[in-house]
């Protein structure tokens, strides 16, 4: 029978050692700021001020006064949560005098119980910041911020233009003119001819049928029958306004393209275009309707020195989205694992007691990750290495998991190409199939050896 003394000794030796040095004060000259819409709560160490917690307004003069107060108290490092867009003005003002600003995820701070007031929240931020327990979020440079703002505005205008089509379709239904049943796209060539003519007073069904492009989903007789409806004046007024708004969005999108092009031209080039010209357009790639009317492929190649459009599944618009959101500098992400984790394309691997409880990917709202996810399904018919890999993943895991896995593959590929400054070279579908066959043979040989068998390849005639 084992003694209690020996059992207790074994229990003590099995306990992990605690690294108390990890809880030392990392930034002693620190402050915590709770960002709000009307005021900001600021907390410093009690040794620096008899009133360690103060509240400042949200105006620019108030934020500058807050920065002056922090500098007077010897603060050099500040932490604030990223809540909405309220942190952006404070970030820019606090950076100007030389303060080191740490931006932390608001999800990590809002789930702490018992700290609901601004005073307690900013003190909690300060305490954890001094212990070095906050993870600093990625913050792009001014160059990326400008491109990100302009590209996001362009995307918002495109989304609003798309939402105008259902409103135009609704006015047709209210007039009992089922034009959407005979035209697959009201914004197509036939729709752009018929709708302005109706607003100008054209009611001849024969003219409607003559404007329909050949190859449509409805015949000219169906078009002629759909013209009769309730031509109420107020409904025509609503239709006219919706059409005018729809025509405004392309002009605004073009203005965003001009502004973004001017910003791109102000950035220095990493390659000499005359000495290293851009290669031909890859086969099978076509410019979509949302593609900017400029040579964006050359700009994407000139600045980072890499033709990302050569990659399978990556068009100009997704490539520009990734460049605008992430930039070409990967110094903020030491490895591709951290890069893909920031995009939310890796599993969580929550463990307890040596068992994995959850492997789902985190819900991260990131436009670059959305661009990678959008590019992944386009590989389903691609005769390339990535296309063969995506089809096999889709067969084994299903479409949702295969899209996430392939999006991570594209993100890793983007990281490595930017990091090493290399061009993408497709090895082909045959290379992937041969490599996959070799992997399966090695796996079968290992399993056979464990069971005491030996695989023998058949003799070829």
N, C-alpha and C positions, 0 to 999 in steps of 0.2 A: 504493500500500500504506500502511495506517495505521500510525503509529508506536506502540510500546508505551507511550510516555510519555503520549500523548493518550488512549489507551485506559484507562490507569490513572487519569488525571484524571477521565474520565467516570465511572469506577467509583466513585471517591471521592465525586463529587457526587451519585451516585444513592443512596448510603447514607442512611438516615433519621437525623435528629439525635436524640440521646438526651437526654431531659429529666432531668438529674441532680437537679434540685430536687424531683422527685417521690419521690425516695428519702431525703429528709430525715427526721429524727426528728419525727414528728407529735405524739404524746403523750409527752413525756419522763418524766412521773411515772406510769409504767405498770407493770403486773404481769400475769403469766400464770398461770392456774390449770388444772391437769389434774384434772378431776372424776372421782372413783372411788366405788365402793360402800363401801369400808372406810376410805379415806384420800384426802386431796386434796394434790397436789403444787403448791407455789407457788414462783414464781421472780420475783425483782426484779433491778434492775440491780446489778452488782457494786460500783458506786460508793456504793451506799446501805447495804450491809451486808456484812461480811466473809464471812458465810454466806448467799449470795444465794438458795439453794434450800433450802426446808424442807418438811416433811410434817406435816400436821395431820389429826386424826381427823375422822370424819363426824358426830359428835354436835353438837348446837346450841352447847354450851359451847365445843367445839373450833373451830367456824366463827366464833364471836364472838371468840375469841382470835386467830384468823387475821385478822379485820377490824381488831382493835386493833393487831396487828403491822404491817399494811399502812399504817395511818394514822400510826404512829410513824415509818415509813420515808419518809413524804411521798408515798405513792402516792395518786393521785386517779382513775386509770382502770384497770379490771380487765377481762380477757378470759377467757371460759371457754366450752368447747364444750357444745352441747346434746345430751348423751348420756342417752337414756332419760328418767327423771324425777329423776335424782340431782342435776341442776343446780338444781332448783326451790328446795329449802331454802337452798342457798348464795346464790342470787340474792336471796331476800327478806332474809336477814341482812345481806348486803353492801350492799344498797340503803339500809338504815336509817341508817347513819352518814353517808350522803351520797356514797358512792363511785359513780362512773359505770361501770356494768357493761355490757360488750359481750358479747352472746350470738352465737356464730358457729355455722355449720352443721358438724356433726360429720363429714359426708362430705368436707369440704374439708381436714380434718386427719388423717383415718385413712389416707389413701392416700400419705402421705409416707414413703419408704423410709428405713430406718436410724434411726428414732426410735421405738422400741418401749417404752422404759422411761418411768416417770413423770417422772423428772428431766429427760430429754432432751425430753419432750413439752412440759412447761411452759416450758422455755427457748425452744423453737421457737415456742410461742404468743406469748411475750413479744417475741421478735425481730420477728416479722411484725406484731405489733400496734403496735410503735414505728415501723415503717415505713409504717403506714396501709394494709396490704394485706388486712385482714379486712373483710368486709361484715357490718354489724350486722343481725341478724335482727329481724323485727317482734315487738315485745312489747306486748301489750294492757294497758289500764289495769285497775285493780282492779274497776271496774264490769263490764268485759267478762269478766274472769277468773271472777267469781262466776256470771254467766250461762252462760259456757262450761262450767264444771264441772257445774252443775245440768242443763244440756241434754244434755251427754254422758252423765251418769248415767242420764237418762231414756232415751236411745237404747240404752244397754247393757242396761237392763231390758227394753226392747222386743225386742231381739235374743235375750235369754235366754228370753223368753216364746215367741218364734217357734220356738226350738229345742226347746221342751217338746212341741210337736205331733208331731214325728217319733218321740219317745220313747213317747208315748201310742199312736201308730200301731204301733210295734214290739210293744207288749204285745198288741195285737189280733192281730197276725200269729202270735205265739207261741201264742195260744189257738185258732188256726185259725178266727177269726171275721173274715172279710174285709169288715169294715165300711167300710174306706177305699175299697173298690171301688164301693160303692153310695152313699156320701156324698162329695161333692166337697170338703167342708171339715168336719173333725171339730170345729172351734171354731165352726161356724155354729149356726143356730137348732135344727136337728134334732139335731146332735151334742150340744148343751148339754142337750137333753131326754133323750136315750137313755143317755148315759154315766152321769149320776147315778142314773138308775133301775136300771141294771145293778149299780151298787155297792150299792144298797139291796136287791138280791135279786130284781128283776123278771126273769122268764125267759119271759114270754108273747110269742110272735112277733106276735100280733095287736096287742098294745099298742105294739110297736116300729113296726109299719106305720102305726098311727094317729098317731104323733108326727111322722112325716115331713111336712115342708112340701110343699105342691103345687108342681109345677114342677121337681122334682129330676131328677137324671140317671138314677135307677132307679125302678122301679115298686114298689108295696107288696108284690107277690109276691116280688120279689128281696130286699127287706128281710127278709121273713119267712123266706126260705131261708137267709139269712146268719147267723141267730141261733145256730144249733147249732154248738157248739165245745167246746174243752177248758176247762172252768171249774175250773182248779186254784186252790187257795187262795192259794199264794204269788204267782201272777200277778195275782190280784185285789188282793193287798196292794200290789204294785208299781204297778198302775194307780191305786189310791186315792192313793198318795203323789204320783204324777206329776200327777194332777188337782188335788190340794191345792196343790202348788207352782205350777201354772199359774194357779190362782185368786189366789195371793198377788201375782203380778206386777202386775196392774191396780191393786191397792191401793198398792203402792210407787210406781208411775208417777203415781198421783193425788197422793201426798205430794210428789213432785218438782214437779208442777204447782203445788201450793199454795205451796211454797217459792219457786219461780220467780216466781209471781204477786206474792208479798210483796216480792220483790226489785225487780220492775218498778215496783210502786207507790211505792217509795222514790226513784225517779228522777224528776227534774223533767220537766215537759212543755214542749215547744217550740211547741205550738199550743194555742189556746183552743178546746176542743171545742164549747162552746155557740155561739161565733162562727163557727167553721169546722168544721161537723159532717162526719162521715165519709159518703161517698157510698154508694149502694146496692151490694149484692154483684154483682160482674160475672156476666154470663150464662154458663152452661156450667160454672161452678165449683161443685164439691160438696165438702163436708167428708168426709175419709176417716175410716177407723176409728182411725187414729193421731193424729187432731187433738185437742188438749187441750180439755177441756170448759168452757173459758172463752172470753170474747170477745178472742182473741189478735189479731184483725185490728185492733181499736181500739187495743190497746197498741202494735202495730207502727206504727200511724199517729201515735199521741200523742207518742212519744218523739222520733223523727227528723223528724216533720212531713211524712212522705211515705207514701202508701198503696202499698206495694210489691206488695200482692196484686192491684192493678189490672193488673199486667203479665201478658201471656199466658204460660201455662206455669208460672207461679209460684203455688203454693198456700201455705197458712199455714205448714205444717211446713217446707218448704224455705226460706221467707222468714225464719222464726225461726232456722233453722240458720245462715244467712248472717249474720244480725244477732248471734247469739251468738258466732260465730267471728271476725267482722271488726269488729263495732261500727258506729257511725255516724260516727266521726271518721276522715277520710281524710288527716290531716296526715302520717301515717307513709309515705304513698305519694303523692309529688308528681304523678304522672301515672297514667293508666289503664294504660299500658304496664307500669309497675312493679307495679301491682296485679295484673294478669293474669299477669305473670311469676312473682310470688310464689305464685299459685295453681297454677302449672304448666300453664297453658292456652295457651302460646305455643310455637312451634317453637324449637329450639336454634340453628340456623344455624351449625353448626361449619364454619369455613372454613380452607383451607390453600392457599396459592398462588393466591388469587383464586377458588378453586373451593369450592362448598358440598359438604361431605362428608356431613353428616347434618342432617336437618330434623325429626327426631322430637321429640315433646314429652317433657320430663323427667318421671321417675317421682316425683311429689310426693304424699305422703299428706296430704291436706287435706280436711276435712269440708265446707268451703264449696264447694270445687271439685266434690266429689261431689254436693252439692245442685244445683249448676248443671248437671252432667252428667245427673242424674236428671230435671231439669225439661225438658231439651232434647227428648227423644223424645216428650213429650206434645204437642208442637206439630205432629205429623204430620197431624192432622185439624183443626187450628185455622184457622178462616176469618179470619185476621188477617195483618198485614204480616210478623210474625215466622214465622208458620206457612208462608206462601208462600216465604219465604226458606229455611227449613229444608228444605222439600220439594225445592227446586231444588238445594240443596247435597247433599242425600242422593242425588239422581239423578246428579249430576256426580261426587261424591267417594266415595260409599258411606256406609253407616250409621256405622261407627266414626269416620271423619274428620269427617263432618257433625255428629256429637254433640259432638266437641271444638270444632269451629268455632262451633257455636251456643252452647255453654257459654261460650266466650269472649265472644260477642256479648251474652249476658245479663249477664256480669260487667261488661263495659264500660257497659252500660245502667244497671246498679245503681250503678256508680261515678259516672256523670254525674248521675243523679237525686239521689244523696246530696250530691254536691259543689255542685250548683246549687239544691237544694231545690225541685225541680219535680215535678209529677205526670206520670205516664205517660199518654200519649194515643196510642191506636192509629190509624194512618192507613188501615188496611184493606188487604185483599188486592188490590183493584183498583188502588190507588195503587202497590203494589209491581210489579204486572205491567206497568202503563204505564211506570214508571220503568225497568224492565228492558228493555222494548222500545226505549225511547229510547237506552239505552246500547248495545244491539246495533246500532241503526241508525248511531250515530256511529262505532262500531268498523268496520262494513262500509264506511262512507264513507272512512275513513282508509286502509283496505286497498285500496280501489278507486283512490284517488288515487296511492298508491305504485305501482300497476301501470299507471297511465296511463288509467284509466277514470273514468267519472262516473256515479253512481247517479241515476236519475230515478224519482220516486214515480209510481205509476200514477194516472191520473185517475179519480176516483170518479164514478159515474153519478149 
